[in-house]
Every structure is written in structure tokens, then in C-alpha cells.
Amino acid sequence: MQSGNFRLIAGLGNPGSKYLRTRHNIGFMALERIARKESVLFNLNKKIYGNIADIGSGENKKRLLMPNTYMNESGRSISAALQWFGIETKELLVLVDDMDLPLGKLRLREEGGSGGHNGLKDIINHLGSQDFCRLRIGIGPPSLINTERKKNTTAHVLGKFNKDEDLKIEEVLDKVIKGLNLIESLGLQKGTTFLNSYKPNL
């Protein structure tokens, strides 16, 4: 089992106002919520192709990364950040949307394939490894009918949450922060149990 000492927490999404609060950007939304809670700001770092914010100091310093590379090239930014800051793959946590999970359902895994997610696929390709933690945040499918699902996938992930979903997602992101705090204080196993057992009140 990995230690849960995450020195780089990367949220996946697409940069630019066009994609603000879209389903595909829930990884960005989670990082922005953490940054607000910690009263830190993101700054552009061109060397790692992304916006970065620091939390804590010394051995306890953690970095929040929002790649500027667009979703399908997320690995370029994350790989550059790991190298630039001297962070190991086992110290990486990726926050990512997942339409195979119901809206608000959380699933933390220590390794695994991309599950068809292009952002994760690119990270795996750049790192040459699947052995990194990822927290999937459910955004729900566009349809339960397979043909409709395939046809509407792009519009769904690039669409914005409606008002009711928005309120519920805020609650879910609070649970994400609580889970990460539990990992910090009690270890990866306790935090994983909390996150994976969470049942959104939707």
C-alpha cells in the first residue's frame, strides 16, 4: 500500500473560461476549493505547463497543479511537475471526473488503467506507469442506453452542471477535502475507506 504522502495533487480539466464548472473540470473545481480553504493562490509556471499553488512548507509542503495542456495532454504537465519538483510517482494523487460513477460517488484507487479516460491515458503514457493514486469523482453518464451514451459523451462531459447538481457537487467536494485530511492525519487506508464508502445524498 502507498503511504498517502501526496506531495503533488493534480486536478484534471480544460483551461479557459469556456470550460469553467463543466463536468470534465471537476478535478479543477476540487483543487480550487482546496486552495480557497487554505487561502492560497494559483500562479502560472510555464516550465510545468500549468498553474501551481503551494500548501504548507518544508517537508509538509504540498503542491496543487492544474495543467494548462487541455485534458488529453495532462500527462505532459504532470510529468514535468514531478521532474521539476523532484517528486516521486507514488507521491502523486490525480483528481479526475468519471462518468461511469453516479453523480457524486467517489472512488480512490492506488493504481489501475485509464478506464477509457483520455486524461488518465495520457498520464499513464507519460509516466510509463499505472502505479499512481487517483480519486475518481462521479459525474454520472449521459444515458444508460449504450448507443445514446456514446453519441452524447462529448456534450455531456463538456456541459455544465445544472443548479441542483452544482449545489450537490459542492457537498461532494467538501467530502473530498475531508477525505484528504483523513489521509493526512490517519493514513491512506482510513481516508480511502471514508471516501469510497461515501454515499451522496442526491
C-alpha positions as CSV (number, residue, x, y, z in Angstrom):
1,M,0.0,0.0,0.0
2,Q,1.2,3.5,-0.8
3,S,1.9,5.9,2.0
4,G,-0.7,8.6,1.1
5,N,2.0,11.3,1.5
6,F,0.8,13.2,-1.5
7,R,3.3,16.0,-2.4
8,L,1.6,16.7,-5.8
9,I,-2.2,16.8,-6.1
10,A,-3.2,17.3,-9.7
11,G,-6.7,18.1,-10.8
12,L,-7.7,17.3,-14.4
13,G,-9.7,19.7,-16.7
14,N,-9.5,22.1,-19.5
15,P,-8.2,25.7,-19.2
16,G,-10.2,28.8,-20.1
17,S,-13.5,30.4,-19.2
18,K,-15.3,28.3,-21.8
19,Y,-14.9,25.2,-19.6
20,L,-15.5,26.7,-16.2
21,R,-17.6,24.4,-14.0
22,T,-18.1,21.8,-16.7
23,R,-18.3,18.2,-15.7
24,H,-14.9,17.4,-17.2
25,N,-13.4,20.1,-15.0
26,I,-14.4,18.7,-11.6
27,G,-10.8,18.0,-10.9
28,F,-10.0,21.7,-11.3
29,M,-13.1,22.5,-9.1
30,A,-11.8,20.3,-6.3
31,L,-8.4,22.0,-6.3
32,E,-9.9,25.5,-6.4
33,R,-11.9,24.6,-3.3
34,I,-8.9,23.3,-1.5
35,A,-7.0,26.5,-2.4
36,R,-9.8,28.7,-1.1
37,K,-9.9,26.8,2.1
38,E,-6.1,27.1,2.5
39,S,-6.1,30.8,1.3
40,V,-3.5,30.2,-1.4
41,L,-3.5,31.4,-5.0
42,F,-2.5,29.6,-8.2
43,N,0.3,31.0,-10.3
44,L,1.3,30.1,-13.8
45,N,4.5,28.1,-14.1
46,K,5.5,27.8,-17.8
47,K,8.1,25.1,-17.1
48,I,5.5,22.7,-16.0
49,Y,2.7,23.8,-18.4
50,G,0.3,24.6,-15.6
51,N,-0.9,26.6,-12.7
52,I,0.5,25.7,-9.3
53,A,-0.3,26.6,-5.7
54,D,1.7,25.6,-2.6
55,I,0.3,24.5,0.7
56,G,2.4,24.2,3.8
57,S,6.2,24.4,4.0
58,G,9.3,22.3,4.3
59,E,8.7,18.5,4.4
60,N,5.0,19.1,4.7
61,K,4.7,21.2,1.5
62,K,2.1,20.0,-1.0
63,R,1.6,21.4,-4.5
64,L,-1.7,21.7,-6.3
65,L,-1.5,21.5,-10.1
66,M,-4.0,22.5,-12.8
67,P,-2.4,21.6,-16.2
68,N,-2.8,24.2,-18.9
69,T,-2.4,21.5,-21.6
70,Y,-6.0,20.5,-22.0
71,M,-7.3,17.2,-20.8
72,N,-5.9,14.9,-23.5
73,E,-2.3,16.1,-22.8
74,S,-2.5,16.2,-19.0
75,G,0.5,13.8,-18.7
76,R,2.9,16.4,-20.2
77,S,2.2,18.8,-17.4
78,I,2.2,16.2,-14.6
79,S,5.3,14.5,-15.8
80,A,7.1,17.9,-16.0
81,A,6.0,18.8,-12.5
82,L,7.2,15.6,-11.0
83,Q,10.6,16.1,-12.5
84,W,10.8,19.8,-11.8
85,F,10.0,19.4,-8.1
86,G,11.7,16.0,-7.6
87,I,8.5,14.3,-6.6
88,E,8.1,10.5,-7.0
89,T,5.1,8.9,-8.8
90,K,4.0,7.3,-5.5
91,E,3.6,10.8,-4.1
92,L,1.1,11.8,-6.8
93,L,-2.7,12.0,-6.5
94,V,-4.8,12.7,-9.5
95,L,-8.4,14.1,-9.1
96,V,-10.5,13.2,-12.2
97,D,-14.1,13.0,-13.4
98,D,-15.7,9.7,-14.1
99,M,-19.0,9.3,-15.9
100,D,-19.1,5.5,-15.1
101,L,-19.8,6.5,-11.5
102,P,-23.1,8.0,-10.3
103,L,-23.0,11.8,-9.7
104,G,-21.0,12.4,-6.5
105,K,-19.8,8.9,-5.9
106,L,-16.1,8.8,-5.0
107,R,-13.6,6.0,-5.7
108,L,-9.9,6.2,-4.6
109,R,-7.6,3.6,-6.2
110,E,-3.8,3.2,-5.8
111,E,-3.3,2.1,-9.4
112,G,-5.1,0.9,-12.5
113,G,-5.8,1.6,-16.1
114,S,-7.3,4.6,-17.7
115,G,-10.9,3.3,-17.8
116,G,-11.1,5.0,-21.2
117,H,-10.4,8.4,-19.8
118,N,-8.1,10.3,-22.1
119,G,-6.6,12.4,-19.4
120,L,-5.6,9.3,-17.3
121,K,-4.4,7.6,-20.5
122,D,-2.0,10.4,-21.3
123,I,-0.7,10.4,-17.7
124,I,0.0,6.7,-17.9
125,N,1.7,7.1,-21.2
126,H,4.0,9.9,-20.0
127,L,4.9,8.3,-16.7
128,G,5.2,4.8,-18.2
129,S,3.3,3.5,-15.2
130,Q,-0.2,2.9,-13.8
131,D,1.0,2.9,-10.2
132,F,-0.2,6.3,-9.0
133,C,-3.2,7.1,-6.9
134,R,-6.3,8.6,-8.5
135,L,-9.6,9.8,-7.0
136,R,-12.4,9.4,-9.4
137,I,-15.3,11.8,-8.8
138,G,-18.6,10.6,-10.4
139,I,-20.3,12.9,-12.8
140,G,-22.9,10.3,-13.9
141,P,-23.4,9.0,-17.5
142,P,-25.3,11.0,-20.3
143,S,-27.6,8.0,-20.7
144,L,-28.0,4.4,-19.5
145,I,-28.6,3.3,-23.1
146,N,-25.2,2.4,-24.7
147,T,-25.8,3.9,-28.1
148,E,-27.2,7.2,-26.6
149,R,-24.2,7.3,-24.2
150,K,-21.6,7.1,-27.0
151,K,-23.4,9.7,-29.1
152,N,-23.7,12.2,-26.2
153,T,-20.5,11.7,-24.3
154,T,-18.6,14.8,-25.5
155,A,-21.6,17.1,-25.0
156,H,-22.1,15.6,-21.5
157,V,-18.6,15.9,-20.2
158,L,-18.2,19.4,-21.7
159,G,-21.6,20.5,-20.4
160,K,-22.1,22.5,-17.2
161,F,-23.7,21.2,-14.0
162,N,-27.3,22.4,-13.6
163,K,-28.2,24.4,-10.4
164,D,-29.3,21.4,-8.4
165,E,-26.2,19.4,-9.4
166,D,-24.0,22.3,-8.6
167,L,-25.2,22.5,-5.0
168,K,-24.8,18.8,-4.5
169,I,-21.3,18.8,-6.1
170,E,-20.3,21.5,-3.5
171,E,-21.2,19.0,-0.8
172,V,-19.2,16.2,-2.6
173,L,-16.1,18.4,-2.8
174,D,-16.3,19.1,0.9
175,K,-16.2,15.3,1.4
176,V,-13.1,15.1,-0.9
177,I,-11.4,17.7,1.3
178,K,-12.4,15.8,4.5
179,G,-11.1,12.5,3.0
180,L,-7.7,14.1,2.0
181,N,-7.4,15.5,5.6
182,L,-8.1,12.0,7.0
183,I,-5.3,10.6,4.7
184,E,-3.0,13.2,6.1
185,S,-3.8,12.6,9.7
186,L,-4.7,8.9,9.9
187,G,-3.2,7.3,6.7
188,L,-4.3,6.2,3.3
189,Q,-6.4,3.2,4.4
190,K,-8.6,5.3,6.7
191,G,-9.1,8.0,4.1
192,T,-9.8,5.5,1.3
193,T,-12.5,3.8,3.4
194,F,-14.1,7.2,4.1
195,L,-14.1,8.3,0.5
196,N,-15.1,5.0,-1.1
197,S,-18.0,4.5,1.4
198,Y,-19.4,7.9,0.9
199,K,-23.0,7.8,-0.4
200,P,-24.0,11.2,-1.9
201,N,-27.4,12.4,-0.8
202,L,-28.7,13.1,-4.3
